[in-house]
Amino acid sequence: MKLLRTCREVAALVSQREDRELALRERLSLRLHVLICKRCTAWEQHIAFMRQGVDAWKNYKGDGR
Ligand SMILES: [Zn+2]
């Protein structure tokens, strides 16, 4: 498996990370790519933001009505 990924591959990894544990190699290549790619940094932050939103929604108990 090559260490340098394309943006397309990295975007897929970032999405998959929500559903499964990534292998060390995958996490490493993701980190390396994000270091040099602003676009994927933005994408990763977007996903992290979305996840926070989903967590907040899951934890939402409502006000009892
Ligand atoms: Zn990229």
N, CA, C, O and the ligand as a Tripos MOL2 file, in Angstrom:
@<TRIPOS>MOLECULE
protein
  261   259    66     0     0
PROTEIN
NO_CHARGES

@<TRIPOS>ATOM
      1 N           0.8580   -1.2030    0.0000 N.3       1 MET1
      2 CA          0.0000    0.0000    0.0000 C.3       1 MET1
      3 C           0.8880    1.2440    0.0000 C.2       1 MET1
      4 O           1.8070    1.3610    0.8100 O.2       1 MET1
      5 N           0.6110    2.1410   -0.8890 N.am      2 LYS2
      6 CA          1.4440    3.3480   -0.9470 C.3       2 LYS2
      7 C           1.0350    4.3340    0.1500 C.2       2 LYS2
      8 O          -0.1060    4.3590    0.6110 O.2       2 LYS2
      9 N           2.0080    5.1310    0.5390 N.am      3 LEU3
     10 CA          1.7720    6.0290    1.6670 C.3       3 LEU3
     11 C           1.1440    7.3420    1.2280 C.2       3 LEU3
     12 O           0.3780    7.9550    1.9710 O.2       3 LEU3
     13 N           1.4760    7.7690    0.0070 N.am      4 LEU4
     14 CA          0.9070    9.0140   -0.4810 C.3       4 LEU4
     15 C          -0.4090    8.7280   -1.2020 C.2       4 LEU4
     16 O          -0.4530    7.9680   -2.1690 O.2       4 LEU4
     17 N          -1.4540    9.3390   -0.7210 N.am      5 ARG5
     18 CA         -2.7810    9.1040   -1.2820 C.3       5 ARG5
     19 C          -3.2260   10.3070   -2.0750 C.2       5 ARG5
     20 O          -2.7340   11.4200   -1.8900 O.2       5 ARG5
     21 N          -4.1680   10.0580   -2.9640 N.am      6 THR6
     22 CA         -4.7920   11.1650   -3.6740 C.3       6 THR6
     23 C          -5.8910   11.7570   -2.7850 C.2       6 THR6
     24 O          -6.3080   11.1480   -1.8000 O.2       6 THR6
     25 N          -6.3450   12.9440   -3.1510 N.am      7 CYS7
     26 CA         -7.4010   13.5970   -2.3780 C.3       7 CYS7
     27 C          -8.6520   12.7140   -2.3240 C.2       7 CYS7
     28 O          -9.3400   12.6480   -1.3060 O.2       7 CYS7
     29 N          -8.9260   12.0420   -3.4350 N.am      8 ARG8
     30 CA        -10.0950   11.1820   -3.5150 C.3       8 ARG8
     31 C         -10.0030   10.0490   -2.4860 C.2       8 ARG8
     32 O         -10.9710    9.7400   -1.7910 O.2       8 ARG8
     33 N          -8.8330    9.4500   -2.4090 N.am      9 GLU9
     34 CA         -8.6200    8.3560   -1.4560 C.3       9 GLU9
     35 C          -8.7020    8.8490   -0.0200 C.2       9 GLU9
     36 O          -9.2590    8.1840    0.8530 O.2       9 GLU9
     37 N          -8.1330   10.0290    0.2040 N.am     10 VAL10
     38 CA         -8.1460   10.5840    1.5580 C.3      10 VAL10
     39 C          -9.5700   10.9260    1.9850 C.2      10 VAL10
     40 O          -9.9670   10.6700    3.1220 O.2      10 VAL10
     41 N         -10.3250   11.4980    1.0720 N.am     11 ALA11
     42 CA        -11.7170   11.8310    1.3860 C.3      11 ALA11
     43 C         -12.4930   10.5650    1.7510 C.2      11 ALA11
     44 O         -13.3260   10.5790    2.6570 O.2      11 ALA11
     45 N         -12.2130    9.4750    1.0410 N.am     12 ALA12
     46 CA        -12.8770    8.2070    1.3330 C.3      12 ALA12
     47 C         -12.4560    7.6920    2.7080 C.2      12 ALA12
     48 O         -13.2840    7.1950    3.4710 O.2      12 ALA12
     49 N         -11.1730    7.8140    3.0170 N.am     13 LEU13
     50 CA        -10.6810    7.3520    4.3200 C.3      13 LEU13
     51 C         -11.3230    8.1330    5.4590 C.2      13 LEU13
     52 O         -11.7180    7.5650    6.4770 O.2      13 LEU13
     53 N         -11.4180    9.4440    5.2680 N.am     14 VAL14
     54 CA        -12.0070   10.2860    6.3150 C.3      14 VAL14
     55 C         -13.4600    9.8590    6.5810 C.2      14 VAL14
     56 O         -13.9060    9.8190    7.7280 O.2      14 VAL14
     57 N         -14.1760    9.5450    5.5180 N.am     15 SER15
     58 CA        -15.5600    9.0900    5.6840 C.3      15 SER15
     59 C         -15.6090    7.7180    6.3460 C.2      15 SER15
     60 O         -16.4250    7.4750    7.2350 O.2      15 SER15
     61 N         -14.7250    6.8250    5.9010 N.am     16 GLN16
     62 CA        -14.7100    5.4680    6.4590 C.3      16 GLN16
     63 C         -14.3450    5.4620    7.9330 C.2      16 GLN16
     64 O         -14.7630    4.5830    8.6870 O.2      16 GLN16
     65 N         -13.5680    6.4450    8.3300 N.am     17 ARG17
     66 CA        -13.1230    6.5180    9.7240 C.3      17 ARG17
     67 C         -14.3220    6.6190   10.6750 C.2      17 ARG17
     68 O         -14.2390    6.2330   11.8410 O.2      17 ARG17
     69 N         -15.4340    7.1450   10.1560 N.am     18 GLU18
     70 CA        -16.6370    7.2630   10.9770 C.3      18 GLU18
     71 C         -17.2670    5.8940   11.2350 C.2      18 GLU18
     72 O         -17.9780    5.7040   12.2220 O.2      18 GLU18
     73 N         -16.9990    4.9490   10.3420 N.am     19 ASP19
     74 CA        -17.6770    3.6550   10.4210 C.3      19 ASP19
     75 C         -16.7870    2.5290   10.9160 C.2      19 ASP19
     76 O         -17.2720    1.5300   11.4470 O.2      19 ASP19
     77 N         -15.4910    2.6920   10.7400 N.am     20 ARG20
     78 CA        -14.5970    1.6100   11.1340 C.3      20 ARG20
     79 C         -13.2750    2.1670   11.6300 C.2      20 ARG20
     80 O         -12.9170    3.3100   11.3450 O.2      20 ARG20
     81 N         -12.5490    1.3290   12.3870 N.am     21 GLU21
     82 CA        -11.2100    1.6920   12.8260 C.3      21 GLU21
     83 C         -10.2640    1.5930   11.6410 C.2      21 GLU21
     84 O         -10.1900    0.5550   10.9830 O.2      21 GLU21
     85 N          -9.5320    2.6840   11.3650 N.am     22 LEU22
     86 CA         -8.5850    2.6380   10.2580 C.3      22 LEU22
     87 C          -7.3090    1.9280   10.6840 C.2      22 LEU22
     88 O          -6.9190    1.9670   11.8510 O.2      22 LEU22
     89 N          -6.6670    1.2810    9.7240 N.am     23 ALA23
     90 CA         -5.3750    0.6580    9.9910 C.3      23 ALA23
     91 C          -4.3370    1.7490   10.2300 C.2      23 ALA23
     92 O          -4.4970    2.8870    9.7890 O.2      23 ALA23
     93 N          -3.2720    1.3800   10.9360 N.am     24 LEU24
     94 CA         -2.2280    2.3540   11.2450 C.3      24 LEU24
     95 C          -1.6960    3.0300    9.9820 C.2      24 LEU24
     96 O          -1.5120    4.2460    9.9490 O.2      24 LEU24
     97 N          -1.4510    2.2280    8.9450 N.am     25 ARG25
     98 CA         -0.9800    2.7510    7.6620 C.3      25 ARG25
     99 C          -1.9590    3.7680    7.0820 C.2      25 ARG25
    100 O          -1.5580    4.8090    6.5610 O.2      25 ARG25
    101 N          -3.2310    3.4530    7.1810 N.am     26 GLU26
    102 CA         -4.2440    4.3520    6.6370 C.3      26 GLU26
    103 C          -4.2750    5.6660    7.4080 C.2      26 GLU26
    104 O          -4.3630    6.7460    6.8240 O.2      26 GLU26
    105 N          -4.2010    5.5510    8.7430 N.am     27 ARG27
    106 CA         -4.1950    6.7710    9.5550 C.3      27 ARG27
    107 C          -2.9640    7.6140    9.2480 C.2      27 ARG27
    108 O          -3.0360    8.8400    9.1690 O.2      27 ARG27
    109 N          -1.8360    6.9340    9.0780 N.am     28 LEU28
    110 CA         -0.5810    7.6220    8.8040 C.3      28 LEU28
    111 C          -0.6430    8.3500    7.4660 C.2      28 LEU28
    112 O          -0.2650    9.5180    7.3700 O.2      28 LEU28
    113 N          -1.1170    7.6640    6.4470 N.am     29 SER29
    114 CA         -1.1740    8.2790    5.1220 C.3      29 SER29
    115 C          -2.1770    9.4280    5.1160 C.2      29 SER29
    116 O          -1.9920   10.4270    4.4210 O.2      29 SER29
    117 N          -3.2370    9.2730    5.8970 N.am     30 LEU30
    118 CA         -4.2300   10.3390    6.0090 C.3      30 LEU30
    119 C          -3.5940   11.5820    6.6330 C.2      30 LEU30
    120 O          -3.7410   12.6920    6.1230 O.2      30 LEU30
    121 N          -2.8780   11.3740    7.7560 N.am     31 ARG31
    122 CA         -2.2200   12.4870    8.4440 C.3      31 ARG31
    123 C          -1.2060   13.1730    7.5260 C.2      31 ARG31
    124 O          -1.1560   14.4010    7.4510 O.2      31 ARG31
    125 N          -0.4100   12.3780    6.8380 N.am     32 LEU32
    126 CA          0.6090   12.9220    5.9370 C.3      32 LEU32
    127 C          -0.0350   13.7780    4.8580 C.2      32 LEU32
    128 O           0.4400   14.8710    4.5480 O.2      32 LEU32
    129 N          -1.1030   13.2800    4.3000 N.am     33 HIS33
    130 CA         -1.7600   14.0040    3.2280 C.3      33 HIS33
    131 C          -2.3710   15.3130    3.7310 C.2      33 HIS33
    132 O          -2.2460   16.3570    3.0910 O.2      33 HIS33
    133 N          -3.0250   15.2390    4.8740 N.am     34 VAL34
    134 CA         -3.6800   16.4280    5.4200 C.3      34 VAL34
    135 C          -2.6570   17.5200    5.7420 C.2      34 VAL34
    136 O          -2.9560   18.7120    5.6740 O.2      34 VAL34
    137 N          -1.4350   17.0800    6.0980 N.am     35 LEU35
    138 CA         -0.3760   18.0510    6.3790 C.3      35 LEU35
    139 C          -0.0600   18.9190    5.1660 C.2      35 LEU35
    140 O           0.2840   20.0930    5.3080 O.2      35 LEU35
    141 N          -0.1770   18.3470    3.9910 N.am     36 ILE36
    142 CA          0.2550   19.0660    2.7910 C.3      36 ILE36
    143 C          -0.9140   19.5300    1.9370 C.2      36 ILE36
    144 O          -0.7040   20.1920    0.9200 O.2      36 ILE36
    145 N          -2.1300   19.2040    2.3210 N.am     37 CYS37
    146 CA         -3.2780   19.5000    1.4690 C.3      37 CYS37
    147 C          -4.3370   20.2720    2.2490 C.2      37 CYS37
    148 O          -4.9600   19.7310    3.1620 O.2      37 CYS37
    149 N          -4.5340   21.5140    1.8920 N.am     38 LYS38
    150 CA         -5.5030   22.3650    2.5920 C.3      38 LYS38
    151 C          -6.9350   21.9080    2.3520 C.2      38 LYS38
    152 O          -7.7960   21.9950    3.2270 O.2      38 LYS38
    153 N          -7.1600   21.4220    1.1450 N.am     39 ARG39
    154 CA         -8.5140   21.0170    0.7840 C.3      39 ARG39
    155 C          -8.9900   19.8620    1.6540 C.2      39 ARG39
    156 O         -10.1290   19.8490    2.1200 O.2      39 ARG39
    157 N          -8.1020   18.8900    1.8680 N.am     40 CYS40
    158 CA         -8.4780   17.7340    2.6720 C.3      40 CYS40
    159 C          -8.5340   18.0840    4.1500 C.2      40 CYS40
    160 O          -9.2940   17.4730    4.9010 O.2      40 CYS40
    161 N          -7.7350   19.0650    4.5820 N.am     41 THR41
    162 CA         -7.8340   19.5530    5.9560 C.3      41 THR41
    163 C          -9.2360   20.1040    6.1860 C.2      41 THR41
    164 O          -9.8710   19.8270    7.2030 O.2      41 THR41
    165 N          -9.7030   20.8890    5.2190 N.am     42 ALA42
    166 CA        -11.0390   21.4710    5.3210 C.3      42 ALA42
    167 C         -12.1020   20.3690    5.3420 C.2      42 ALA42
    168 O         -13.0710   20.4460    6.0980 O.2      42 ALA42
    169 N         -11.9130   19.3550    4.5120 N.am     43 TRP43
    170 CA        -12.8660   18.2410    4.4480 C.3      43 TRP43
    171 C         -12.9070   17.4920    5.7790 C.2      43 TRP43
    172 O         -13.9770   17.1360    6.2730 O.2      43 TRP43
    173 N         -11.7150   17.2560    6.3520 N.am     44 GLU44
    174 CA        -11.6450   16.5360    7.6150 C.3      44 GLU44
    175 C         -12.3660   17.3270    8.7100 C.2      44 GLU44
    176 O         -13.0820   16.7560    9.5330 O.2      44 GLU44
    177 N         -12.1670   18.6470    8.7090 N.am     45 GLN45
    178 CA        -12.8280   19.4850    9.7030 C.3      45 GLN45
    179 C         -14.3390   19.4800    9.5010 C.2      45 GLN45
    180 O         -15.1130   19.4930   10.4580 O.2      45 GLN45
    181 N         -14.7300   19.4620    8.2550 N.am     46 HIS46
    182 CA        -16.1590   19.4100    7.9350 C.3      46 HIS46
    183 C         -16.7800   18.1310    8.4970 C.2      46 HIS46
    184 O         -17.8460   18.1680    9.1120 O.2      46 HIS46
    185 N         -16.1020   16.9960    8.2780 N.am     47 ILE47
    186 CA        -16.5920   15.7150    8.7830 C.3      47 ILE47
    187 C         -16.6460   15.7300   10.3170 C.2      47 ILE47
    188 O         -17.6130   15.2610   10.9170 O.2      47 ILE47
    189 N         -15.5960   16.2750   10.9410 N.am     48 ALA48
    190 CA        -15.5530   16.3310   12.4040 C.3      48 ALA48
    191 C         -16.7170   17.1700   12.9290 C.2      48 ALA48
    192 O         -17.3420   16.8280   13.9320 O.2      48 ALA48
    193 N         -16.9980   18.2740   12.2330 N.am     49 PHE49
    194 CA        -18.0990   19.1500   12.6160 C.3      49 PHE49
    195 C         -19.4380   18.4240   12.4960 C.2      49 PHE49
    196 O         -20.2970   18.5130   13.3740 O.2      49 PHE49
    197 N         -19.5910   17.7010   11.3800 N.am     50 MET50
    198 CA        -20.8260   16.9390   11.1670 C.3      50 MET50
    199 C         -21.0140   15.8920   12.2680 C.2      50 MET50
    200 O         -22.1200   15.6950   12.7710 O.2      50 MET50
    201 N         -19.9190   15.2270   12.6310 N.am     51 ARG51
    202 CA        -20.0050   14.1860   13.6510 C.3      51 ARG51
    203 C         -20.4500   14.7840   14.9800 C.2      51 ARG51
    204 O         -21.2650   14.1980   15.6920 O.2      51 ARG51
    205 N         -19.9090   15.9580   15.3090 N.am     52 GLN52
    206 CA        -20.3200   16.6220   16.5440 C.3      52 GLN52
    207 C         -21.8080   16.8960   16.5220 C.2      52 GLN52
    208 O         -22.5050   16.7270   17.5230 O.2      52 GLN52
    209 N         -22.2840   17.3240   15.3610 N.am     53 GLY53
    210 CA        -23.7030   17.6000   15.2150 C.3      53 GLY53
    211 C         -24.5290   16.3460   15.4350 C.2      53 GLY53
    212 O         -25.5590   16.3820   16.1070 O.2      53 GLY53
    213 N         -24.0680   15.2190   14.8590 N.am     54 VAL54
    214 CA        -24.7870   13.9540   14.9970 C.3      54 VAL54
    215 C         -24.7660   13.4960   16.4510 C.2      54 VAL54
    216 O         -25.7740   13.0150   16.9680 O.2      54 VAL54
    217 N         -23.6050   13.6470   17.1170 N.am     55 ASP55
    218 CA        -23.5090   13.2580   18.5210 C.3      55 ASP55
    219 C         -24.4790   14.0700   19.3680 C.2      55 ASP55
    220 O         -25.1720   13.5330   20.2320 O.2      55 ASP55
    221 N         -24.5180   15.3680   19.1070 N.am     56 ALA56
    222 CA        -25.4150   16.2380   19.8630 C.3      56 ALA56
    223 C         -26.8650   15.7960   19.6570 C.2      56 ALA56
    224 O         -27.6740   15.8020   20.5840 O.2      56 ALA56
    225 N         -27.1620   15.4190   18.4350 N.am     57 TRP57
    226 CA        -28.5260   14.9880   18.1110 C.3      57 TRP57
    227 C         -28.8480   13.6680   18.8120 C.2      57 TRP57
    228 O         -29.9430   13.4910   19.3460 O.2      57 TRP57
    229 N         -27.8760   12.7350   18.8040 N.am     58 LYS58
    230 CA        -28.0850   11.4420   19.4550 C.3      58 LYS58
    231 C         -28.3010   11.6090   20.9490 C.2      58 LYS58
    232 O         -29.0860   10.8840   21.5610 O.2      58 LYS58
    233 N         -27.5920   12.5780   21.5330 N.am     59 ASN59
    234 CA        -27.6660   12.7720   22.9860 C.3      59 ASN59
    235 C         -28.8530   13.6440   23.3860 C.2      59 ASN59
    236 O         -29.1470   13.8140   24.5700 O.2      59 ASN59
    237 N         -29.5120   14.1800   22.4000 N.am     60 TYR60
    238 CA        -30.6100   15.0750   22.6850 C.3      60 TYR60
    239 C         -31.7820   14.2840   23.2800 C.2      60 TYR60
    240 O         -32.2820   13.3380   22.6730 O.2      60 TYR60
    241 N         -32.1960   14.6850   24.4560 N.am     61 LYS61
    242 CA        -33.2610   13.9510   25.1310 C.3      61 LYS61
    243 C         -34.6060   14.6670   25.0050 C.2      61 LYS61
    244 O         -35.6540   14.1480   25.3920 O.2      61 LYS61
    245 N         -34.5370   15.8580   24.4580 N.am     62 GLY62
    246 CA        -35.7650   16.6280   24.3580 C.3      62 GLY62
    247 C         -36.1020   17.2560   25.6990 C.2      62 GLY62
    248 O         -35.3380   17.1220   26.6550 O.2      62 GLY62
    249 N         -37.2160   17.9290   25.7790 N.am     63 ASP63
    250 CA        -37.5810   18.5990   27.0300 C.3      63 ASP63
    251 C         -38.7730   17.9140   27.6890 C.2      63 ASP63
    252 O         -39.4440   18.4970   28.5400 O.2      63 ASP63
    253 N         -39.0280   16.6780   27.2890 N.am     64 GLY64
    254 CA        -40.0490   15.8830   27.9740 C.3      64 GLY64
    255 C         -41.4330   15.9800   27.3730 C.2      64 GLY64
    256 O         -42.3560   15.3110   27.8370 O.2      64 GLY64
    257 N         -41.5940   16.7900   26.3610 N.am     65 ARG65
    258 CA        -42.9000   16.9100   25.7420 C.3      65 ARG65
    259 C         -43.1390   15.8390   24.6900 C.2      65 ARG65
    260 O         -44.2040   15.8060   24.0730 O.2      65 ARG65
    261 ZN         -6.0220   16.3580   -0.5320 Zn       66 ZN66
@<TRIPOS>BOND
     1     1     2 1
     2     2     3 1
     3     3     4 2
     4     3     5 am
     5     5     6 1
     6     6     7 1
     7     7     8 2
     8     7     9 am
     9     9    10 1
    10    10    11 1
    11    11    12 2
    12    11    13 am
    13    13    14 1
    14    14    15 1
    15    15    16 2
    16    15    17 am
    17    17    18 1
    18    18    19 1
    19    19    20 2
    20    19    21 am
    21    21    22 1
    22    22    23 1
    23    23    24 2
    24    23    25 am
    25    25    26 1
    26    26    27 1
    27    27    28 2
    28    27    29 am
    29    29    30 1
    30    30    31 1
    31    31    32 2
    32    31    33 am
    33    33    34 1
    34    34    35 1
    35    35    36 2
    36    35    37 am
    37    37    38 1
    38    38    39 1
    39    39    40 2
    40    39    41 am
    41    41    42 1
    42    42    43 1
    43    43    44 2
    44    43    45 am
    45    45    46 1
    46    46    47 1
    47    47    48 2
    48    47    49 am
    49    49    50 1
    50    50    51 1
    51    51    52 2
    52    51    53 am
    53    53    54 1
    54    54    55 1
    55    55    56 2
    56    55    57 am
    57    57    58 1
    58    58    59 1
    59    59    60 2
    60    59    61 am
    61    61    62 1
    62    62    63 1
    63    63    64 2
    64    63    65 am
    65    65    66 1
    66    66    67 1
    67    67    68 2
    68    67    69 am
    69    69    70 1
    70    70    71 1
    71    71    72 2
    72    71    73 am
    73    73    74 1
    74    74    75 1
    75    75    76 2
    76    75    77 am
    77    77    78 1
    78    78    79 1
    79    79    80 2
    80    79    81 am
    81    81    82 1
    82    82    83 1
    83    83    84 2
    84    83    85 am
    85    85    86 1
    86    86    87 1
    87    87    88 2
    88    87    89 am
    89    89    90 1
    90    90    91 1
    91    91    92 2
    92    91    93 am
    93    93    94 1
    94    94    95 1
    95    95    96 2
    96    95    97 am
    97    97    98 1
    98    98    99 1
    99    99   100 2
   100    99   101 am
   101   101   102 1
   102   102   103 1
   103   103   104 2
   104   103   105 am
   105   105   106 1
   106   106   107 1
   107   107   108 2
   108   107   109 am
   109   109   110 1
   110   110   111 1
   111   111   112 2
   112   111   113 am
   113   113   114 1
   114   114   115 1
   115   115   116 2
   116   115   117 am
   117   117   118 1
   118   118   119 1
   119   119   120 2
   120   119   121 am
   121   121   122 1
   122   122   123 1
   123   123   124 2
   124   123   125 am
   125   125   126 1
   126   126   127 1
   127   127   128 2
   128   127   129 am
   129   129   130 1
   130   130   131 1
   131   131   132 2
   132   131   133 am
   133   133   134 1
   134   134   135 1
   135   135   136 2
   136   135   137 am
   137   137   138 1
   138   138   139 1
   139   139   140 2
   140   139   141 am
   141   141   142 1
   142   142   143 1
   143   143   144 2
   144   143   145 am
   145   145   146 1
   146   146   147 1
   147   147   148 2
   148   147   149 am
   149   149   150 1
   150   150   151 1
   151   151   152 2
   152   151   153 am
   153   153   154 1
   154   154   155 1
   155   155   156 2
   156   155   157 am
   157   157   158 1
   158   158   159 1
   159   159   160 2
   160   159   161 am
   161   161   162 1
   162   162   163 1
   163   163   164 2
   164   163   165 am
   165   165   166 1
   166   166   167 1
   167   167   168 2
   168   167   169 am
   169   169   170 1
   170   170   171 1
   171   171   172 2
   172   171   173 am
   173   173   174 1
   174   174   175 1
   175   175   176 2
   176   175   177 am
   177   177   178 1
   178   178   179 1
   179   179   180 2
   180   179   181 am
   181   181   182 1
   182   182   183 1
   183   183   184 2
   184   183   185 am
   185   185   186 1
   186   186   187 1
   187   187   188 2
   188   187   189 am
   189   189   190 1
   190   190   191 1
   191   191   192 2
   192   191   193 am
   193   193   194 1
   194   194   195 1
   195   195   196 2
   196   195   197 am
   197   197   198 1
   198   198   199 1
   199   199   200 2
   200   199   201 am
   201   201   202 1
   202   202   203 1
   203   203   204 2
   204   203   205 am
   205   205   206 1
   206   206   207 1
   207   207   208 2
   208   207   209 am
   209   209   210 1
   210   210   211 1
   211   211   212 2
   212   211   213 am
   213   213   214 1
   214   214   215 1
   215   215   216 2
   216   215   217 am
   217   217   218 1
   218   218   219 1
   219   219   220 2
   220   219   221 am
   221   221   222 1
   222   222   223 1
   223   223   224 2
   224   223   225 am
   225   225   226 1
   226   226   227 1
   227   227   228 2
   228   227   229 am
   229   229   230 1
   230   230   231 1
   231   231   232 2
   232   231   233 am
   233   233   234 1
   234   234   235 1
   235   235   236 2
   236   235   237 am
   237   237   238 1
   238   238   239 1
   239   239   240 2
   240   239   241 am
   241   241   242 1
   242   242   243 1
   243   243   244 2
   244   243   245 am
   245   245   246 1
   246   246   247 1
   247   247   248 2
   248   247   249 am
   249   249   250 1
   250   250   251 1
   251   251   252 2
   252   251   253 am
   253   253   254 1
   254   254   255 1
   255   255   256 2
   256   255   257 am
   257   257   258 1
   258   258   259 1
   259   259   260 2
@<TRIPOS>SUBSTRUCTURE
     1 MET1         2 RESIDUE 1 A MET
     2 LYS2         6 RESIDUE 1 A LYS
     3 LEU3        10 RESIDUE 1 A LEU
     4 LEU4        14 RESIDUE 1 A LEU
     5 ARG5        18 RESIDUE 1 A ARG
     6 THR6        22 RESIDUE 1 A THR
     7 CYS7        26 RESIDUE 1 A CYS
     8 ARG8        30 RESIDUE 1 A ARG
     9 GLU9        34 RESIDUE 1 A GLU
    10 VAL10       38 RESIDUE 1 A VAL
    11 ALA11       42 RESIDUE 1 A ALA
    12 ALA12       46 RESIDUE 1 A ALA
    13 LEU13       50 RESIDUE 1 A LEU
    14 VAL14       54 RESIDUE 1 A VAL
    15 SER15       58 RESIDUE 1 A SER
    16 GLN16       62 RESIDUE 1 A GLN
    17 ARG17       66 RESIDUE 1 A ARG
    18 GLU18       70 RESIDUE 1 A GLU
    19 ASP19       74 RESIDUE 1 A ASP
    20 ARG20       78 RESIDUE 1 A ARG
    21 GLU21       82 RESIDUE 1 A GLU
    22 LEU22       86 RESIDUE 1 A LEU
    23 ALA23       90 RESIDUE 1 A ALA
    24 LEU24       94 RESIDUE 1 A LEU
    25 ARG25       98 RESIDUE 1 A ARG
    26 GLU26      102 RESIDUE 1 A GLU
    27 ARG27      106 RESIDUE 1 A ARG
    28 LEU28      110 RESIDUE 1 A LEU
    29 SER29      114 RESIDUE 1 A SER
    30 LEU30      118 RESIDUE 1 A LEU
    31 ARG31      122 RESIDUE 1 A ARG
    32 LEU32      126 RESIDUE 1 A LEU
    33 HIS33      130 RESIDUE 1 A HIS
    34 VAL34      134 RESIDUE 1 A VAL
    35 LEU35      138 RESIDUE 1 A LEU
    36 ILE36      142 RESIDUE 1 A ILE
    37 CYS37      146 RESIDUE 1 A CYS
    38 LYS38      150 RESIDUE 1 A LYS
    39 ARG39      154 RESIDUE 1 A ARG
    40 CYS40      158 RESIDUE 1 A CYS
    41 THR41      162 RESIDUE 1 A THR
    42 ALA42      166 RESIDUE 1 A ALA
    43 TRP43      170 RESIDUE 1 A TRP
    44 GLU44      174 RESIDUE 1 A GLU
    45 GLN45      178 RESIDUE 1 A GLN
    46 HIS46      182 RESIDUE 1 A HIS
    47 ILE47      186 RESIDUE 1 A ILE
    48 ALA48      190 RESIDUE 1 A ALA
    49 PHE49      194 RESIDUE 1 A PHE
    50 MET50      198 RESIDUE 1 A MET
    51 ARG51      202 RESIDUE 1 A ARG
    52 GLN52      206 RESIDUE 1 A GLN
    53 GLY53      210 RESIDUE 1 A GLY
    54 VAL54      214 RESIDUE 1 A VAL
    55 ASP55      218 RESIDUE 1 A ASP
    56 ALA56      222 RESIDUE 1 A ALA
    57 TRP57      226 RESIDUE 1 A TRP
    58 LYS58      230 RESIDUE 1 A LYS
    59 ASN59      234 RESIDUE 1 A ASN
    60 TYR60      238 RESIDUE 1 A TYR
    61 LYS61      242 RESIDUE 1 A LYS
    62 GLY62      246 RESIDUE 1 A GLY
    63 ASP63      250 RESIDUE 1 A ASP
    64 GLY64      254 RESIDUE 1 A GLY
    65 ARG65      258 RESIDUE 1 A ARG
    66 ZN66       261 GROUP 0 **** ****
